[in-house]
Amino acid sequence: MASINGLREQPELLALRALKLGDLLVAVPALRALRREFPEHRILYAAQEWLAPAVELVGSVDALLPLHGLDVPIDLAPGRIDVAVNLHGSGPESTGRLEALAPRRLIGHAAPGLPGPEWRHGIHERERWAGLLSWHGIAADPLDYLLLPPRAANPAPGAVVLHVGAAYGSRLWPVERFAAVAAEFSRTGRQVLLTGSASERPRALAVAGRAGLPESSVAAGELDLQAFAAVVAGAALVVSADTGAAHLASAYARPSVVIFGPAPVTEWGPPAGPHIALTDETVRVGDTFAVDPDPALLAVTVADVLAAAEKLEVL
């Protein structure tokens, strides 16, 4: 360990998971376990920079190290990191990026020359990463996934939040179906808030127009990540495809209806609680990066979503 003026520096731990919001949220149990196991370390989370406000809500990470994917090396001097943890995957790309840092200890799945558990298919992501740490002797609870309260104020407390966007076309439930759901909630007197990214605002506006809702019901592109977390944390219900919004609803134990397409519910579904996952596994294609919606997603009807909301006692 390097020193400054003869004083020992604080050791650093780097957790690599250069992915998106939902990927962060299923890794929360592992990050909490690392905090307990390494209380003296400064914990860095290597991921996309826009996630910093959400990383703050985990409560066990000291700083985000900006990293957009694995195309470039991690910008840290070899030998600086004491413990490196591969929460990204098990392939040579992620393993190689961490090996290049020459950490004292590297925690990951089994790889050439590295000890670890074999990669298992068909298990939930929270279980995967908690199980990885348990194999390495670090106690981890896959149910330790709740987030800290957001700092931001909620601009629409008690709203029914319809998150109409998704990163890929394979997860885009049709505009007209979101509109029909929005119209029904509005008809019953519920405040409806349509969320999404800035690029998804036209889609949210189209939903509002078809549902007869005012433009003021569209918050897509207007909320930073902390404000978005606050909206979800205070929602009466969240309706979303399998996206970060759905994982936020789980993280704040808010009632949610999650429409699944390419991803299997067994690996990415919500935990036990006021959450209902809707899909049709028998027709799932499973191509995350497809342009068109997965048939498993399209198999979910407006009636299915409204029935699930009624079962959650929200409609």
C-alpha positions, 0 to 999 in steps of 0.5 A: 500500500502506498503512503503519503508522508509516512502515513498509510493511505485508506485502502480502496475497493473497486466494484465493477458493474459498468451497466445500467440502473436495474443492474445497479439495483440488483447488485445492492445486496452485494454492495451492502455485504462488501461494506460490512466486510471491508468497513475500513475501505473506500468503496468505488463503484465503476459504472456509467457516470449518470448513475451517481445519484442512484449510487448515493441511495445505496448507502454503502458506496463512497464514490462512483468511478465513471466507466462506460462499458469495457471498451476502455481500460479502467483509469486507475494506476496498477497497485492502487486498488486493494480489493477488486470485485467483478460484479459485471460478469465472468468473461475475459473482458471484465476479468482482464480489466480488473487483473490489469489493476493488479489488486491484492485480491480479486473476487469473481467467478471462476476464471483461468488462474482465479478461484471462484464459483462457476457461473450459474444460469437461471438464477436471480441476479440478486442471488447471483451476486450475493452467492458470489460473495458468499462463496468467497467467505463474505456473508451476503443477504440477497434480500438486503435490497432496499434503498435509502430515501431520496433527497429530492422532493416528490413532485407528484406524491401518490400518483400512478406512475406509468414508465413508458420507456425502455432502453431497447425496442424489445421492452417497449409495450405499445403506446396505445396500451399504455394510453388505455391503462392511463385513461382508466386510472384517470377515469377513476380519479387517480393522478397519472404521471408518465415518466421516461428519459428525455429521448422518450418524451415524444412517446410519453406525449403520445401516450398522454394524447391518446389517453386524453391527459394534459401535457402536465402529466408528462414528466419524461425528460424533466426529472433528474435521477434523484427526483425520479427515485422520489416519484417512484418512492412515493407512488401509489403504483408503478407500471413499467416494463422490466426497466430501472423503474421497476427495480426502483419500485422494488427497492422502495416496496411500492406496488408495481406491475412489471411487464416482462419481454426478453428477460426471464422473470426468474432472473430479473423479476421483483421480490416477494411483496406488492409486485406482480410480473406479467409475461408469457414465457411460452412465446418469449424470444429473449433477444434483449437488443431486438428492435421489435417488442418481444412476443412475451411482452406483447402477450400482456394485455391492457386487461391483464395490467388492470386486473393486476392493479386491482389485485394490488388494491390500487384500482 
